[in-house]
Amino acid sequence: MSPSGIPRGGPPLTEAEAEELLRCICFKTGPPRTVGVELEWLVHELRDPRLPVRPQRLAAALDTVRALPLVSALTFEPGGQLELSSRPAGSLMECLDSLAADLRAVRGALGPLGLALSGYGVDPWQAARGRVLHEPRYDAMEAALDRTGPAGRAMMCESASVQICLDAGVDGPGPLNYRRRWRLAHLLGAVLVAAFANSPVHGGRRTGWRSTRQALWAELDPVRTLAPRRTPPPPADGDPRTEWAAHVLDTPVLCVRTDEGPWAVPEGLTFREWLRTGLPRPADADDLRYHMTTLFPPVRPRGHLELRMVDAQPGRDGWMVPAAVTTALFDDP
């Protein structure tokens, strides 16, 4: 562990070691058994959602939520969006019941404080929200995404989603093969974007999009996001492990973590070039793992498959529908 608390993974990686590590950790194969869901929510004033929540008030409310005995992992996005991530569950109903119980607890804590959770792909009432999380990661991310325009800040601070996590599949023949499930995730992705589009209004104005959130993603770096409307599904006979490893190494580094001061934000430095040159410092295994967290494709392999393209949904339980539909489609051979 470095003095600043940044984990260090040991000796510098070689290019061959990085490729092998990626192949091993990004697709963990086996019979699909578990499902998980990650829910992002916008936090708004209960009496009038058009009013901005002052940062100090939002911070106090989030501290109240942090004290709850939740089963799900609780995190917060740069604009103060609240995120609940379920544990891997042995069935869809187990996952839904656990998340629903945690949501009741969170809403019960926020209500007396005059705050509520809202399910929209982007904030329909406010635009240009300021960041409430000022950490080196988000400082670096903002600097990098600003190079392509304002969509990056809107994505960070004003968007919310439902993310469905499913096992990668088996390394063998049949409908549960991980290659088939990888391709299926991409083919279904555009359908899920359309079926659950829920962000036609942003900052009080209609944008002309049913999913403004997806439009924001499409405006970002297309290499980092692999936006579905710009990138075709992977070929049916391709090897996802090899293709994904090459993509990770050939994607520009968003940031280089440092022990002191702001993190470096290089421009155009791919991870492969970082490995080959050893500059601005040698990269290790933890740098590679961190680099993967700065890639935002619609389907991200993290051992399991993380489907990231669905807008946050309206109502108290609307999020259950895309989770159930996606799980059912993957379970049906």
C-alpha positions as CSV (number, residue, x, y, z in Angstrom):
1,M,0.0,0.0,0.0
2,S,1.4,3.4,-0.9
3,P,1.4,6.3,1.6
4,S,-1.7,7.8,-0.1
5,G,-3.6,4.5,0.3
6,I,-3.4,3.6,-3.4
7,P,-2.9,-0.1,-3.7
8,R,0.2,-1.3,-5.5
9,G,0.1,-4.7,-7.1
10,G,3.7,-5.6,-7.2
11,P,6.3,-5.6,-10.1
12,P,5.7,-4.0,-13.4
13,L,3.6,-6.0,-15.9
14,T,4.7,-7.2,-19.2
15,E,2.4,-7.0,-22.2
16,A,2.0,-10.8,-22.3
17,E,1.2,-10.9,-18.6
18,A,-1.4,-8.2,-19.0
19,E,-3.1,-10.1,-21.8
20,E,-3.2,-13.3,-19.8
21,L,-4.5,-11.6,-16.7
22,L,-7.3,-10.0,-18.7
23,R,-8.3,-13.4,-20.3
24,C,-8.5,-15.0,-16.8
25,I,-10.4,-12.3,-14.8
26,C,-12.9,-10.9,-17.3
27,F,-14.8,-14.0,-18.3
28,K,-15.2,-16.5,-15.4
29,T,-17.0,-19.5,-17.0
30,G,-19.3,-22.0,-15.4
31,P,-23.0,-22.8,-15.3
32,P,-25.0,-19.6,-14.9
33,R,-26.3,-19.6,-11.3
34,T,-26.5,-16.0,-10.0
35,V,-28.0,-12.7,-10.9
36,G,-27.4,-9.2,-9.6
37,V,-28.8,-5.7,-10.1
38,E,-27.3,-2.3,-9.6
39,L,-29.7,0.6,-9.2
40,E,-28.9,4.3,-9.6
41,W,-31.4,6.9,-8.4
42,L,-31.5,10.7,-8.6
43,V,-32.1,12.3,-5.2
44,H,-34.7,15.2,-5.2
45,E,-36.7,17.4,-3.0
46,L,-39.8,15.6,-2.0
47,R,-42.1,18.7,-2.1
48,D,-40.8,20.1,-5.4
49,P,-38.3,18.1,-7.4
50,R,-37.5,21.2,-9.5
51,L,-35.6,22.7,-6.6
52,P,-31.9,21.8,-6.3
53,V,-30.8,20.0,-3.2
54,R,-28.1,22.0,-1.5
55,P,-24.8,20.1,-1.3
56,Q,-24.6,20.3,2.5
57,R,-28.1,19.0,2.9
58,L,-27.5,16.2,0.5
59,A,-24.3,15.2,2.3
60,A,-26.1,15.0,5.6
61,A,-28.9,12.9,4.1
62,L,-26.4,10.5,2.5
63,D,-24.7,10.1,5.9
64,T,-28.1,9.1,7.3
65,V,-28.4,6.5,4.6
66,R,-24.9,5.2,5.2
67,A,-25.9,4.3,8.8
68,L,-28.7,1.9,7.6
69,P,-28.1,-1.9,8.0
70,L,-28.4,-2.6,4.2
71,V,-27.7,-5.9,2.5
72,S,-26.8,-4.2,-0.8
73,A,-23.6,-2.3,-1.3
74,L,-24.3,1.5,-1.1
75,T,-22.3,4.0,-3.1
76,F,-22.8,7.5,-4.5
77,E,-22.2,8.9,-7.9
78,P,-20.4,12.2,-8.6
79,G,-23.6,14.2,-8.7
80,G,-25.0,12.7,-5.5
81,Q,-27.0,9.9,-7.2
82,L,-27.5,7.0,-4.9
83,E,-26.6,3.5,-6.0
84,L,-27.5,0.2,-4.5
85,S,-25.8,-2.9,-5.8
86,S,-27.2,-6.3,-4.8
87,R,-25.2,-9.2,-3.8
88,P,-25.0,-12.1,-6.3
89,A,-28.3,-13.9,-5.7
90,G,-29.2,-17.5,-6.5
91,S,-32.5,-16.5,-8.2
92,L,-34.2,-13.5,-9.7
93,M,-36.8,-13.4,-6.9
94,E,-34.1,-13.5,-4.2
95,C,-32.3,-10.6,-5.9
96,L,-35.5,-8.5,-6.3
97,D,-36.8,-9.1,-2.8
98,S,-33.4,-8.2,-1.2
99,L,-33.1,-5.0,-3.2
100,A,-36.7,-4.0,-2.6
101,A,-36.2,-4.3,1.2
102,D,-33.2,-2.1,1.1
103,L,-35.0,0.4,-1.1
104,R,-37.8,0.6,1.5
105,A,-35.3,1.3,4.2
106,V,-33.6,4.0,2.1
107,R,-36.9,5.7,1.2
108,G,-37.9,5.5,4.9
109,A,-34.8,7.3,5.9
110,L,-35.0,10.0,3.2
111,G,-38.7,10.8,3.5
112,P,-38.5,12.5,7.0
113,L,-35.7,14.6,5.6
114,G,-37.9,15.9,2.8
115,L,-36.0,14.0,0.1
116,A,-37.0,11.3,-2.4
117,L,-35.6,8.9,-5.0
118,S,-36.5,9.5,-8.6
119,G,-36.2,7.0,-11.4
120,Y,-35.2,8.7,-14.7
121,G,-32.4,8.1,-17.1
122,V,-31.4,11.8,-16.8
123,D,-32.5,14.5,-14.5
124,P,-35.7,15.9,-16.1
125,W,-35.7,19.1,-13.9
126,Q,-32.1,20.2,-13.6
127,A,-29.1,20.4,-15.9
128,A,-25.5,21.4,-15.1
129,R,-25.6,19.8,-11.7
130,G,-22.3,20.4,-9.9
131,R,-20.3,17.5,-8.6
132,V,-20.7,16.8,-4.9
133,L,-17.9,14.2,-4.8
134,H,-14.5,15.8,-5.2
135,E,-12.1,12.9,-5.3
136,P,-9.0,12.4,-7.5
137,R,-10.8,9.8,-9.6
138,Y,-13.7,12.1,-10.5
139,D,-11.4,15.1,-10.9
140,A,-9.4,13.1,-13.5
141,M,-12.5,11.7,-15.1
142,E,-14.0,15.2,-15.5
143,A,-10.8,16.5,-17.1
144,A,-10.6,13.6,-19.5
145,L,-14.3,13.7,-20.6
146,D,-14.3,17.5,-21.0
147,R,-12.1,17.0,-24.0
148,T,-15.2,15.7,-25.9
149,G,-17.6,18.3,-24.6
150,P,-20.2,18.8,-21.9
151,A,-21.8,15.3,-22.2
152,G,-19.2,13.8,-19.8
153,R,-20.2,16.0,-16.9
154,A,-23.9,15.4,-17.6
155,M,-23.3,11.6,-17.6
156,M,-21.4,11.8,-14.4
157,C,-23.8,14.1,-12.4
158,E,-27.2,13.9,-14.0
159,S,-27.8,10.3,-15.2
160,A,-29.0,7.1,-13.6
161,S,-29.4,3.5,-14.8
162,V,-30.5,0.0,-14.1
163,Q,-27.6,-2.4,-14.6
164,I,-28.3,-6.2,-14.8
165,C,-25.4,-8.6,-13.9
166,L,-25.5,-12.2,-15.2
167,D,-23.0,-15.0,-15.2
168,A,-20.8,-15.2,-18.3
169,G,-21.7,-18.8,-19.2
170,V,-19.9,-22.1,-19.8
171,D,-16.8,-22.8,-21.8
172,G,-18.5,-25.6,-23.9
173,P,-21.2,-26.2,-26.5
174,G,-24.8,-25.3,-26.2
175,P,-27.0,-22.2,-25.5
176,L,-25.2,-21.3,-22.3
177,N,-21.8,-20.9,-24.0
178,Y,-20.1,-17.7,-23.0
179,R,-19.4,-16.7,-26.6
180,R,-23.1,-16.9,-27.3
181,R,-24.1,-15.0,-24.2
182,W,-21.6,-12.3,-24.9
183,R,-23.0,-11.8,-28.4
184,L,-26.6,-12.1,-27.2
185,A,-25.9,-9.3,-24.7
186,H,-24.9,-7.0,-27.5
187,L,-27.7,-8.0,-29.8
188,L,-30.3,-7.4,-27.0
189,G,-28.6,-4.2,-25.9
190,A,-30.2,-2.0,-28.5
191,V,-33.6,-3.6,-27.8
192,L,-33.3,-3.0,-24.1
193,V,-32.3,0.7,-24.7
194,A,-35.4,1.2,-26.8
195,A,-37.9,-0.9,-24.7
196,F,-36.9,0.9,-21.4
197,A,-36.0,4.4,-22.7
198,N,-37.0,6.8,-19.9
199,S,-35.2,10.1,-20.4
200,P,-37.0,12.3,-22.9
201,V,-36.6,15.5,-20.8
202,H,-33.4,17.0,-19.5
203,G,-33.2,20.2,-17.5
204,G,-36.9,21.0,-18.1
205,R,-36.6,20.7,-21.9
206,R,-37.5,17.9,-24.3
207,T,-34.4,16.7,-26.1
208,G,-35.9,14.9,-29.1
209,W,-34.6,11.6,-27.7
210,R,-36.5,8.9,-25.9
211,S,-33.3,8.0,-24.1
212,T,-31.3,11.2,-23.6
213,R,-29.0,9.2,-21.4
214,Q,-28.0,7.0,-24.3
215,A,-27.5,10.1,-26.4
216,L,-25.1,11.4,-23.8
217,W,-23.1,8.2,-23.9
218,A,-22.9,8.4,-27.7
219,E,-21.3,11.8,-27.4
220,L,-18.4,10.5,-25.3
221,D,-15.2,8.9,-26.4
222,P,-16.5,6.0,-28.7
223,V,-13.4,3.9,-27.9
224,R,-14.0,4.1,-24.1
225,T,-17.8,3.6,-24.3
226,L,-18.3,1.4,-27.4
227,A,-21.6,3.1,-28.0
228,P,-24.1,0.6,-29.5
229,R,-25.2,2.9,-32.3
230,R,-21.6,3.2,-33.5
231,T,-20.2,-0.3,-32.8
232,P,-21.6,-3.5,-34.3
233,P,-22.1,-6.6,-32.2
234,P,-19.0,-8.9,-31.9
235,P,-18.7,-11.6,-34.6
236,A,-20.4,-14.9,-33.8
237,D,-17.2,-16.8,-34.2
238,G,-14.9,-14.4,-32.3
239,D,-13.2,-15.2,-29.0
240,P,-14.5,-12.6,-26.5
241,R,-11.5,-13.1,-24.2
242,T,-9.0,-12.3,-26.9
243,E,-11.0,-9.4,-28.3
244,W,-11.7,-7.8,-24.9
245,A,-8.1,-8.1,-23.8
246,A,-7.0,-6.3,-27.0
247,H,-9.7,-3.6,-26.5
248,V,-8.6,-3.0,-22.9
249,L,-5.0,-2.6,-23.8
250,D,-5.7,-0.4,-26.9
251,T,-8.0,2.0,-25.0
252,P,-6.4,5.3,-23.8
253,V,-5.6,5.5,-20.2
254,L,-8.0,7.9,-18.4
255,C,-5.7,8.6,-15.5
256,V,-2.4,7.6,-13.9
257,R,-2.8,7.5,-10.1
258,T,-0.1,9.2,-8.0
259,D,0.8,9.2,-4.4
260,E,0.5,13.0,-4.0
261,G,-1.3,15.8,-5.8
262,P,-3.8,15.5,-8.6
263,W,-3.7,12.4,-10.8
264,A,-2.1,12.7,-14.2
265,V,-4.6,12.7,-17.2
266,P,-2.5,11.8,-20.2
267,E,-4.0,12.2,-23.7
268,G,-3.8,9.4,-26.2
269,L,-1.7,7.1,-24.1
270,T,-3.0,3.5,-24.5
271,F,-2.4,1.0,-21.7
272,R,-0.4,-1.1,-24.2
273,E,1.9,1.9,-24.8
274,W,2.1,2.5,-21.1
275,L,3.3,-1.1,-20.7
276,R,5.8,-0.8,-23.5
277,T,7.4,2.5,-22.5
278,G,7.1,2.3,-18.7
279,L,6.2,6.0,-18.7
280,P,5.2,8.1,-16.8
281,R,5.9,5.2,-14.4
282,P,5.8,1.4,-14.8
283,A,2.3,0.0,-14.8
284,D,1.4,-2.9,-12.5
285,A,-1.5,-5.4,-12.1
286,D,-3.5,-2.9,-9.9
287,D,-3.1,-0.2,-12.6
288,L,-4.6,-2.6,-15.1
289,R,-7.5,-3.5,-12.9
290,Y,-8.1,0.2,-12.2
291,H,-7.9,1.0,-16.0
292,M,-10.8,-1.5,-16.5
293,T,-13.0,0.5,-14.2
294,T,-12.6,3.5,-16.5
295,L,-14.0,1.7,-19.5
296,F,-17.8,2.2,-20.0
297,P,-19.1,-0.1,-22.7
298,P,-22.8,-1.1,-22.8
299,V,-21.7,-4.7,-21.8
300,R,-18.7,-4.9,-19.5
301,P,-17.2,-8.2,-18.6
302,R,-16.2,-8.3,-14.9
303,G,-16.0,-12.1,-14.5
304,H,-19.7,-11.8,-15.1
305,L,-21.5,-9.7,-17.7
306,E,-22.7,-6.3,-16.6
307,L,-25.4,-4.9,-18.9
308,R,-25.3,-1.1,-18.5
309,M,-27.6,0.3,-21.2
310,V,-31.0,0.5,-19.4
311,D,-32.3,3.9,-18.2
312,A,-33.4,4.2,-14.5
313,Q,-37.1,3.3,-14.4
314,P,-40.2,5.2,-13.0
315,G,-42.2,4.2,-9.9
316,R,-41.2,2.3,-6.8
317,D,-40.8,-1.1,-8.5
318,G,-40.4,-0.2,-12.2
319,W,-36.8,-1.3,-12.1
320,M,-37.9,-4.9,-11.6
321,V,-39.2,-5.2,-15.1
322,P,-36.0,-4.8,-17.1
323,A,-34.2,-7.0,-14.6
324,A,-36.8,-9.8,-15.0
325,V,-37.0,-9.4,-18.8
326,T,-33.3,-9.6,-19.3
327,T,-32.9,-12.5,-17.0
328,A,-35.7,-14.4,-18.7
329,L,-34.2,-13.8,-22.2
330,F,-30.8,-15.1,-21.1
331,D,-32.3,-18.1,-19.3
332,D,-34.4,-19.2,-22.4
333,P,-32.2,-21.2,-24.8
